[in-house]
Amino acid sequence: MGWLLRLARSIAGVAAVENGDRWRRGFSVRHDWPDGTHILVGFRLTRPAAERRRRGTEAYWRTAPMRPRCSVVPVSFRDWELHGQRSDCRAPDCPIAERPPAEPVRTTR
């Protein structure tokens, strides 16, 4: 059964995460649905890889009548696996997208 789990992780792009490295930080795509629930999909080790996954996910859902709002969030592999066991998650402690720093307000005189 272990080979099946390794195969699934390899297909998901997380083959570099070993059993002793469960707390490794990575990135995931968060889908926020209109009903207030969310899911985390596509764990990746780098932000650029997660951004590619986000763009692919948005393209997939583009023609659907109901689309999730997609964002890239930082998450450990262990937390990502645990989140996969939740259905219809609405927990406020789940990772959210990091907001870019606000630009300073310029005043003219």
N, C-alpha and C positions, 0 to 999 in steps of 0.2 A: 504494500500500500504506500510505502514511502516514495517509491519511484513515481507513482501517480501524482503525489503532491509536488515533487520536484518538477515533473513535466508541466503541471498547471502553473507553477511559479515561473518556469522558463517561458512559457507562452505569454504570460502576463508581463514579462520584462523585468522580473525581480529575482533572477537566478543568482545575483551577487549577494543576496541576503541569506546568510546561513543561520542555522539554529542558535548558535551562540551570539548572534548579532541581531537579536530581535528588536532592540531599541534603536537601531540605525535610523537616522532621520532621512526622510525623503519627501516627496511631494505627491499629492493625489488630486484628482479632479473631483470637485464637489458639485453635485447636481441639487439645486434648490428647486423644488416643485411648487406650483401655485397653491397647493393645499397646506403648505408650511412644513412638509417633510423634506428630508434630504438624504442623500446617499453619498458615499465616497467610492470612486471607481478608479482603476488604473494607477496603482502605486508605481512611481518611478523614482530613481535615485537622484536625478537632476531636474532642476526647474525647466530647462529647455525641452527635455523629453516630456515632461508633464504638460507644458504649453502645447507641444505638438499633439498630444493626446486630447487636450481640451479643444483645439481647433477641429480635430477629427470628429469628436463627439458633437460639437455644435453643427458641423456639416451633416452629420447623420440625422439629427433632430430637426434640421431646418424646415423640412416640409411637413412635419407633424402638426396636428391641430393644437396640441398642448406641448410646450417645450420647457425644459428646465433652464434655469439660469446657471451657467457654468462658471466656475472659478477654480484657480489652482491654490491649494492650501498646503502648508507644511504639516507633516504628520509622521510619527514613527511607524515602522512596519508593524510592530505589535498592536498599536492602537488601530491601524488600518484593518488588520485581521479581525480584531474584536468588533470593530464597527460593522463588518460584514455580517455579523450574527444578529444585528439589530434590524428589525423591519419597521418601517414608518417612523424613523427616528426624528424627534423634535427636540432633542436634548440641547440646552443652551451651551454646554461645555464642549461641544464638538468644535474642531478647528474651523476657523473662518479665514477668508482671504485677507492677506496682509494689504493694508491700504498704502498706496504710495505716499510719501511725505508731501504735505501741502506746500504749494509754492508760496513764497513770501508775498505779502500784499505790497504793491508798489504805490506810493503816493506821489502825485505830481504837485509841484508848487509853482 
